[in-house]
């Protein structure tokens, strides 16, 4: 597990290390600069004839850049410095500037960026809070225009081949460290060397596409006692630590019973994908309740699955006969219920969602059409009162709302469009601040929210997991159905809703990465993700 900080938290880490523990700021700065220098040298491969320019602001990020310039100069590289006059300088900046002047390093006024093989971006660090303007904006845009490619071959560990290397100190200038928003314009870096902790701006899009390869270096920062630890991401090692243990004397009931209510007369594949994924992640028993037209497909596609079916009238989409008893029987059988993949918006689907909603004291996951039905008919996530008015940004009338953030039975897995329908927020608003959107919805509706996007966010209202596994080949029909099945299968085995959601999202992405290796991103389909779940678990557990 790796903690991820926003700008304010990182500032507190810096202050605690310097002011409370007494670590001199120039010591931290020297170690930071050494990390950047090392990264540059690893790419230019000792070619001291490479022309390098350090572009610096007058804050501590600029001071880091001046220290980098000095270190490279002393190693024999051709180094220039360009300083923008954006604001008053800090004490640390003045110290570093005096050193490079004493060494005779040239500070130039009108650089031709196209002549440099390496450009070091040290304009602004984590504290940037306003859009770039004036000289800073012109400089950033000029650096980007003169780069031969946004991602040069340096990021592939190859030789120069004429490409320019752009290295950002801590974070590319123009990026909000707290939200990942581009502040008007931002440097397109090939490498970003950051210190101590990753920041939200390194991870969330669109900022993540500006960072290139991120190198995180420990330069001696100390975690202060009250440091925020509620935003984090996972590494591969976390899978084995979090996976539920398999009991040697267990049976199929020991590992949980999962019910998947999915598929309709028009969309049957979702039922196959979700149920297969739940079984493949380790649920002991998986039962699928689906439209009768899908029976053969579900049994053929996942023969280990128990199958129950209902039928509907082709005209009105309602059940052709009393099915409530069957639905109730299936729900009462299960430890966990997943509802929504391929469900449609027909009357029968609405009744199924209402039936699941009315059942208390059972873990449930709402996905896809179930979320659209909830948004349209104002159905509670966990209760029998369907007259609750869910207003965007408020929890008025939500009878299931509780102050105890740890007591949650419900998971919702909306993509951005579904989240917009659930909350009434514009898509642009959600994409600009997905963490607050997911966290707020979770608090107000007493659920775990899995907000799906290129960087999926999982929140229980307090904790926030940011997913960094996966790839664009997973942007294919059925991928979300697989995710809902994985999370459901983990919940069935006893993980809490938050644990199952965060781990499920991570495993889902890792399986997609495995699928990309064997199938390629262009040819990947959702079933390939399921087929690679086993490979992820085998690697994680060292089996």
C-alpha positions in Angstrom: 0.0 0.0 0.0 1.3 3.4 -0.9 -0.1 6.6 0.5 -1.0 9.4 -1.9 -1.0 13.0 -0.7 -2.5 16.3 -1.8 -0.6 19.6 -1.8 -1.6 20.6 1.8 -0.6 17.2 3.3 2.7 17.3 1.5 3.4 20.8 2.8 2.8 19.5 6.3 5.2 16.6 5.8 7.8 19.1 4.6 7.2 21.4 7.6 7.2 18.6 10.1 10.5 17.3 8.8 12.2 20.7 8.8 10.6 22.6 11.7 9.8 19.9 14.2 12.5 17.3 13.6 15.1 19.8 12.6 16.2 18.4 9.2 17.8 21.3 7.4 15.8 22.3 4.3 19.0 22.5 2.3 19.8 18.8 3.1 16.4 17.7 1.8 16.9 19.9 -1.2 20.4 18.4 -1.9 19.0 14.9 -1.8 16.1 15.9 -4.0 18.4 17.4 -6.6 20.7 14.3 -6.5 17.7 12.2 -7.3 16.9 14.3 -10.4 20.6 14.4 -11.5 20.7 10.6 -11.2 17.6 10.2 -13.4 19.1 12.5 -16.0 22.4 10.7 -16.1 20.8 7.3 -16.4 19.2 8.6 -19.7 22.0 10.6 -21.3 24.3 7.7 -20.5 27.4 9.8 -19.6 27.3 12.0 -22.8 28.7 15.1 -21.2 28.3 17.0 -24.5 24.5 17.1 -24.0 23.3 20.6 -23.6 21.0 21.0 -20.6 18.9 23.9 -19.4 17.2 24.1 -16.0 14.1 26.3 -16.1 13.4 27.7 -12.7 10.9 29.6 -10.8 11.8 31.6 -7.7 10.3 29.2 -5.1 11.8 26.1 -3.5 11.0 24.1 -6.7 13.2 26.5 -8.6 15.8 26.1 -5.8 15.8 22.4 -6.5 16.4 23.2 -10.2 19.3 25.4 -9.4 20.8 22.6 -7.3 20.4 20.2 -10.2 22.1 22.6 -12.5 25.1 22.9 -10.1 25.4 19.1 -9.7 25.3 18.5 -13.4 27.8 21.3 -14.0 30.3 19.9 -11.5 30.0 16.5 -13.4 31.1 18.2 -16.6 27.8 18.8 -18.4 27.0 21.9 -20.4 24.4 23.6 -18.2 22.5 26.8 -18.6 19.9 28.3 -16.2 16.8 30.3 -17.1 14.9 32.0 -14.3 11.4 33.5 -14.7 10.4 36.5 -12.6 7.1 35.2 -11.4 7.3 36.2 -7.7 9.6 37.0 -4.8 12.3 34.4 -4.2 12.5 32.2 -1.1 15.5 32.0 1.2 16.5 28.6 -0.2 16.4 29.9 -3.8 18.7 32.8 -2.9 21.2 30.4 -1.3 21.2 28.1 -4.4 21.4 31.1 -6.8 24.4 32.5 -5.0 26.2 29.2 -5.3 25.7 28.8 -9.1 26.8 32.4 -9.7 30.0 31.7 -7.7 30.6 28.7 -10.0 30.1 30.7 -13.1 27.0 28.9 -14.4 25.3 31.2 -16.9 21.8 32.5 -16.3 20.5 33.4 -19.7 17.5 35.7 -20.6 16.1 34.4 -23.9 16.9 30.7 -24.4 16.4 28.8 -27.5 14.9 25.7 -26.0 15.2 23.7 -29.3 19.0 23.6 -28.9 18.9 21.7 -25.6 18.9 17.9 -25.3 17.6 18.0 -21.8 15.1 20.5 -20.3 14.6 20.4 -16.5 11.3 21.8 -15.5 11.6 23.5 -12.0 9.1 26.3 -12.4 6.4 25.4 -10.0 6.0 22.6 -7.4 3.1 21.2 -5.5 1.8 24.6 -4.3 0.5 25.9 -7.6 -3.1 27.0 -7.0 -3.8 29.2 -10.0 -3.7 29.0 -13.8 -0.4 29.7 -15.5 -0.3 33.1 -17.1 2.2 35.6 -18.5 5.8 34.6 -18.9 5.3 31.2 -17.2 2.5 30.2 -19.7 4.7 31.3 -22.6 7.7 29.3 -21.3 5.6 26.1 -20.7 4.0 26.3 -24.2 7.4 26.9 -25.8 8.9 23.9 -24.1 6.1 21.7 -25.3 6.3 23.0 -28.9 10.0 22.4 -29.2 9.8 18.9 -27.9 10.0 16.4 -30.7 7.5 14.1 -29.0 5.4 14.2 -25.9 6.8 10.9 -24.8 10.4 10.6 -26.2 12.3 7.4 -26.5 14.0 8.1 -23.2 10.9 6.7 -21.5 11.6 3.4 -23.3 15.1 3.2 -21.9 16.6 3.7 -25.4 19.4 6.0 -26.6 18.8 9.6 -27.4 18.1 9.2 -31.2 17.6 13.0 -31.5 14.7 13.2 -29.0 14.6 15.8 -26.3 14.3 14.7 -22.7 12.0 16.8 -20.5 12.4 16.1 -16.7 10.0 17.6 -14.2 11.1 18.2 -10.7 8.5 16.8 -8.3 5.5 17.5 -10.6 5.1 19.0 -14.1 4.6 22.8 -13.8 0.9 23.6 -14.5 -0.5 20.5 -12.7 -2.6 20.8 -9.6 -1.1 18.4 -7.1 -4.4 18.0 -5.3 -6.8 17.4 -8.1 -4.9 16.4 -11.2 -6.4 19.3 -13.1 -4.3 21.1 -15.8 -4.1 24.8 -14.8 -4.4 26.3 -18.2 -1.3 24.6 -19.6 1.3 22.2 -18.3 4.7 20.8 -19.1 4.7 17.5 -21.0 7.4 15.7 -19.1 9.1 12.4 -20.2 10.1 11.8 -16.6 8.9 13.2 -13.3 11.1 12.7 -10.2 9.0 13.2 -7.1 10.0 13.1 -3.5 8.7 11.1 -0.5 5.1 10.4 -1.7 3.2 10.4 -4.9 0.6 13.2 -5.2 -2.9 13.0 -6.4 -1.8 15.1 -9.4 0.6 12.4 -10.5 -2.1 9.8 -10.6 -5.4 11.3 -11.8 -6.0 12.2 -15.4 -5.6 14.4 -17.3 -2.5 15.3 -15.2 -1.1 11.7 -15.3 -0.6 11.9 -19.1 1.8 14.9 -18.5 4.0 13.1 -16.0 5.6 10.5 -18.2 7.5 7.9 -16.1 7.2 8.7 -12.4 10.3 8.0 -10.3 9.6 8.3 -6.5 12.6 8.9 -4.3 12.9 8.8 -0.5 14.9 11.9 0.4 14.4 11.8 4.2 10.9 13.1 4.7 9.2 11.9 7.9 5.6 11.1 8.3 4.1 13.4 10.9 1.7 11.9 13.5 -1.5 13.3 12.0 -0.6 12.8 8.4 -3.5 11.9 6.2 -3.4 8.2 5.4 -6.9 7.8 3.9 -5.9 8.1 0.3 -3.8 5.2 -1.1 -3.1 2.9 -3.9 -2.0 -0.8 -4.1 1.1 -2.7 -5.2 1.1 -6.3 -6.4 2.2 -7.5 -2.9 -1.0 -6.2 -1.4 -3.0 -8.9 -3.2 -1.7 -11.8 -1.2 -2.0 -9.8 2.0 -5.7 -9.0 1.4 -7.0 -12.1 -0.3 -9.3 -14.1 2.0 -7.6 -17.3 3.3 -8.7 -20.6 2.0 -9.5 -23.0 4.8 -8.1 -26.5 4.3 -11.2 -28.0 5.8 -13.6 -25.7 4.1 -16.4 -26.6 1.7 -18.3 -24.7 -1.0 -20.5 -23.0 1.6 -17.4 -21.8 3.5 -16.4 -19.6 0.6 -19.7 -17.8 0.2 -22.8 -17.8 -1.9 -23.1 -15.2 -4.5 -26.3 -14.3 -6.4 -25.9 -12.5 -9.8 -29.1 -11.0 -11.1 -28.2 -10.0 -14.6 -29.1 -10.3 -18.3 -32.3 -9.6 -20.1 -34.0 -10.9 -23.2 -31.8 -8.6 -25.3 -28.5 -8.6 -23.2 -27.6 -12.1 -22.1 -23.8 -11.9 -22.2 -23.5 -9.8 -19.1 -25.0 -12.6 -17.0 -22.3 -15.0 -18.2 -19.4 -12.6 -17.6 -20.4 -11.5 -14.1 -21.2 -15.0 -12.9 -18.0 -16.4 -14.4 -15.9 -13.7 -12.8 -17.5 -14.3 -9.3 -16.7 -18.0 -9.6 -13.1 -17.4 -10.9 -12.2 -15.1 -8.0 -13.1 -17.9 -5.6 -16.7 -17.7 -4.5 -17.9 -21.1 -3.3 -21.3 -21.1 -5.0 -22.5 -18.7 -7.7 -26.2 -18.6 -8.7 -27.5 -16.6 -11.6 -31.1 -15.3 -11.9 -31.6 -14.2 -15.5 -34.2 -14.1 -18.3 -35.2 -17.5 -19.7 -33.7 -16.7 -23.1 -30.2 -16.7 -21.5 -30.5 -20.1 -19.8 -28.5 -22.1 -22.3 -25.8 -19.3 -22.7 -25.3 -19.1 -19.0 -25.0 -22.8 -18.4 -22.7 -23.2 -21.4 -20.6 -20.2 -20.5 -20.3 -21.0 -16.8 -21.4 -24.6 -16.1 -20.4 -24.4 -12.5 -23.1 -21.8 -11.9 -26.6 -22.5 -10.6 -29.2 -21.0 -12.9 -32.7 -19.7 -12.2 -34.8 -18.0 -14.9 -37.8 -15.8 -15.3 -39.9 -14.9 -18.3 -41.4 -11.6 -19.5 -44.1 -10.4 -21.7 -42.7 -9.1 -25.0 -45.1 -6.2 -25.1 -44.8 -4.7 -21.6 -41.5 -6.2 -20.3 -43.2 -7.4 -17.1 -43.1 -10.9 -15.6 -45.5 -13.2 -17.4 -46.3 -14.9 -14.2 -45.8 -14.4 -10.5 -42.0 -14.5 -10.0 -41.7 -12.7 -6.7 -41.5 -16.0 -4.8 -38.5 -17.2 -6.9 -36.8 -13.8 -6.6 -37.2 -13.9 -2.8 -36.0 -17.4 -2.6 -32.8 -16.6 -4.5 -32.1 -13.5 -2.5 -32.6 -15.2 0.8 -30.2 -18.0 -0.3 -27.3 -15.6 -1.0 -24.7 -14.0 1.2 -24.2 -11.3 -1.5 -26.4 -10.1 -4.3 -25.1 -8.4 -7.5 -27.7 -6.8 -9.7 -27.7 -4.8 -12.8 -25.4 -6.1 -15.6 -27.4 -6.3 -18.8 -30.6 -6.0 -16.8 -32.4 -3.5 -19.2 -34.9 -0.9 -18.0 -38.0 -3.0 -18.5 -40.7 -3.3 -15.8 -39.4 -6.7 -14.7 -35.9 -5.1 -14.1 -37.5 -2.4 -12.0 -39.3 -5.0 -9.9 -36.0 -6.9 -9.4 -34.2 -3.8 -8.2 -37.0 -3.0 -5.8 -36.9 -6.6 -4.4 -33.1 -6.3 -3.8 -33.5 -2.9 -2.3 -36.1 -4.1 0.2 -33.9 -6.8 1.6 -31.9 -5.6 4.6 -28.9 -7.2 6.3 -27.4 -8.5 3.1 -24.5 -7.3 1.1 -25.5 -6.0 -2.3 -23.9 -4.5 -5.3 -25.7 -2.3 -7.8 -24.2 -2.0 -11.3 -25.2 -0.8 -14.8 -28.9 -0.8 -15.4 -29.7 -1.2 -11.7 -28.1 2.2 -11.2 -30.1 3.8 -14.0 -33.2 2.4 -12.5 -32.3 3.7 -9.0 -31.6 7.1 -10.5 -34.9 7.2 -12.5 -37.2 5.8 -9.9 -35.5 7.2 -6.8 -35.1 3.8 -5.2 -33.2 3.5 -1.9 -30.1 1.5 -2.0 -30.8 -0.4 1.2 -34.4 -0.1 2.4 -38.1 -0.5 1.5 -39.1 3.1 1.2 -39.1 4.0 -2.5 -40.3 7.5 -2.0 -36.9 8.9 -0.9 -35.9 12.0 -2.8 -32.2 11.7 -3.6 -31.1 15.2 -4.5 -27.6 15.9 -5.9 -25.4 17.0 -3.0 -27.8 16.1 -0.2 -29.1 13.2 1.9 -32.5 14.4 2.7 -35.0 11.7 3.5 -32.4 8.9 3.2 -33.6 6.6 5.9 -30.6 4.3 5.5 -28.0 7.1 6.1 -25.9 6.4 9.2 -23.1 8.3 10.8 -21.1 5.1 11.3 -19.0 5.0 8.2 -17.8 1.5 8.8 -21.3 0.0 8.7 -22.0 -0.5 5.0 -23.8 -3.3 3.1 -24.0 -1.6 -0.3 -21.6 -1.1 -3.2 -22.4 1.0 -6.3 -20.2 0.8 -9.4 -21.1 3.7 -11.7 -19.1 4.9 -14.6 -19.0 8.6 -15.1 -22.2 8.8 -17.1 -24.1 6.8 -14.6 -22.7 8.9 -11.8 -24.0 12.0 -13.5 -27.5 10.4 -13.6 -27.3 9.4 -9.9 -26.1 12.8 -8.7 -27.4 15.3 -11.2 -23.8 16.6 -11.6 -22.4 17.5 -15.0 -19.9 15.0 -16.3 -17.2 17.7 -16.5 -17.7 18.5 -12.8 -17.3 14.8 -11.9 -14.2 14.3 -14.0 -12.5 17.4 -12.5 -13.0 16.1 -9.0 -13.7 12.4 -8.9 -12.4 11.9 -5.4 -14.8 14.4 -3.7 -17.6 13.1 -5.9 -17.2 9.5 -4.8 -16.5 10.4 -1.2 -19.6 12.7 -1.0 -21.9 10.1 -2.6 -20.7 7.4 -0.3 -21.3 9.5 2.8 -24.7 10.7 1.8 -26.0 7.3 0.8 -24.1 5.1 3.3 -22.5 2.9 0.6 -19.1 2.2 -1.0 -18.8 4.0 -4.3 -16.7 2.6 -7.1 -16.5 5.4 -9.6 -15.2 3.8 -12.8 -12.9 5.7 -15.1 -9.3 5.5 -16.4 -8.4 5.9 -12.7 -11.2 4.2 -10.8 -11.9 5.7 -7.4 -13.2 3.6 -4.5 -14.5 5.4 -1.4 -16.5 4.5 1.7 -16.9 8.2 2.6 -13.6 8.5 4.4 -11.0 6.2 2.8 -10.1 6.6 -0.8 -8.4 4.0 -3.0 -7.1 5.2 -6.4 -6.5 2.4 -8.8 -3.4 2.4 -11.0 -3.7 -1.1 -12.6 -5.2 -1.7 -16.0 -4.9 -0.3 -19.5 -6.9 1.1 -22.4 -7.5 -2.3 -23.9 -10.0 -2.9 -21.1 -12.3 -0.2 -22.6 -14.4 -2.9 -24.2 -18.0 -4.1 -23.7 -18.4 -6.4 -20.7 -15.3 -5.2 -18.8 -17.6 -3.6 -16.2 -19.6 -6.8 -15.8 -16.5 -8.7 -15.0 -15.6 -6.1 -12.4 -19.0 -6.4 -10.7 -18.5 -10.2 -10.6 -15.0 -10.0 -9.1 -16.1 -7.6 -6.3 -19.2 -9.8 -5.6 -17.1 -12.9 -5.3 -14.7 -11.3 -2.9 -17.6 -10.0 -0.7 -19.0 -13.5 -0.7 -15.7 -14.8 0.8 -16.0 -12.4 3.7 -14.2 -9.2 2.7 -15.9 -6.0 3.7 -17.6 -4.0 1.0 -14.7 -1.5 0.9 -11.9 -4.2 1.0 -13.6 -6.2 -1.7 -14.2 -3.2 -3.9 -10.7 -1.8 -3.7 -9.0 -5.2 -4.1 -11.4 -6.2 -6.8 -10.7 -3.1 -8.9 -7.0 -3.7 -8.5 -7.2 -7.4 -9.5 -9.5 -6.5 -12.4 -6.8 -4.1 -13.7 -4.0 -6.5 -13.1 -5.9 -9.2 -15.0 -6.4 -6.7 -17.8 -2.6 -6.1 -17.9 -2.0 -9.8 -18.1 -4.5 -10.1 -21.0 -2.8 -7.2 -22.8 0.5 -9.1 -22.7 -1.0 -12.3 -24.2 -3.8 -10.8 -26.5 -2.7 -7.2 -27.2 -4.8 -4.2 -26.3 -6.6 -4.0 -29.6 -7.8 -7.6 -29.5 -8.7 -7.8 -25.9 -12.3 -8.8 -24.9 -13.9 -9.0 -21.5 -13.5 -12.8 -21.3 -9.8 -12.4 -21.6 -9.8 -10.5 -18.3 -11.6 -13.4 -16.6 -9.2 -15.9 -18.1 -6.3 -14.0 -16.6 -7.6 -13.7 -13.0 -6.0 -17.0 -12.2 -2.6 -15.8 -13.5 -2.8 -12.8 -11.2 -3.7 -14.8 -8.2 -1.0 -17.4 -8.9 1.7 -14.8 -9.2 0.5 -12.8 -6.2 0.5 -15.9 -4.0 3.7 -17.4 -5.4 2.0 -20.6 -6.3 
